[in-house]
Amino acid sequence: MRRPPAFLVLWIVSARSAWCLAEDCFVEGIGFPAPATRPALGAGPLSVHLEDLNGDGKPDILTANQFSDDVSVVLGTEVGAFREQERYAVGGSPQALAVADLNGDGLRDLATANSGSGDVSILFGNGDGTFLEQITFPAGAEPYSIVAGDLNDDGSGDLVTANSGSDDLSVILGSGDGTFEKERRFAVGADPQAILAADLNGDGQLDVAAAHSGITEYVSVLLGNGDGTFQEERRFSAGTGPGSIASGDLDGDGRLDLAIANAVSRDLSLFFGNGDGTFRDQERLGTAARPFSIVAEDLAW
């Protein structure tokens, strides 16, 4: 069986290795010590990002908090040390967040997918780790995931959400000045919960791949046309309950591949890319527990 090269590591967050409390959330992984500090967060943090929000070269923490309907921003002061959180209100039950320059000022902004209110919240950054009050844009029903990228090659940040309740994707194109076009919908399979944007066929345009949760057993791939629209979805069989998705060159051939965490069948699906937006049949790797999240990163510094 083909294996990922040593420099590329798949990290899986499972029910046994991660847990969230009402006011803090942390992970203890194999080879990592327990955290020195546990910054206080909002209630029910689901999505966690590390970004340098104020340009001081130190990582800051951002979380989308589903039960308190807000985002926590925790600025880093030195290695392993953080300031107290600042909270920013967003829509109902935020499930995921994305970080990108959405108004063309060169600063990092935030966007959240709010499943409870069926919309997207955007908070423009001030460059010092603080943010303006949210503005909201409609999305599909129960958006559970969000990604940012330039989908129509105009140099401006755009957004895509995976809408679990309406079985589609919402594409919200940005104008580069903080305004956005009305969403456009693209149908996918049942219960999409995780998405990524990457150039999967090597044409220089962003494509989208979606993992479908519940008891579905496939991944949807929509190739981008370069103008903010997508071709009809293509489906690739995965394990049961694929709820998280990552991309990277897993076999060193210069082509993007996909890795899927299958929570119900307790394994991973690896899809090795052909370079044209199609993939070879999946290869399955078992896991000890139910994997709920997966990322692909080069940890060999």
Salt bridges, closest charged atoms under 4 A:
GLU28 OE2 - ARG38 NH2 3.96
GLU51 OE1 - ARG108 NH1 2.62
ASP70 OD2 - ARG87 NE 2.63
ASP168 OD2 - ARG185 NH1 2.93
GLU183 OE1 - ARG185 NE 2.84
GLU233 OE2 - ARG235 NH2 3.08
ASP251 OD2 - ARG2 NE 3.91
ASP251 OD2 - ARG280 NH2 3.55
ASP267 OD2 - ARG284 NH2 2.76
GLU283 OE2 - ARG2 NH1 3.20
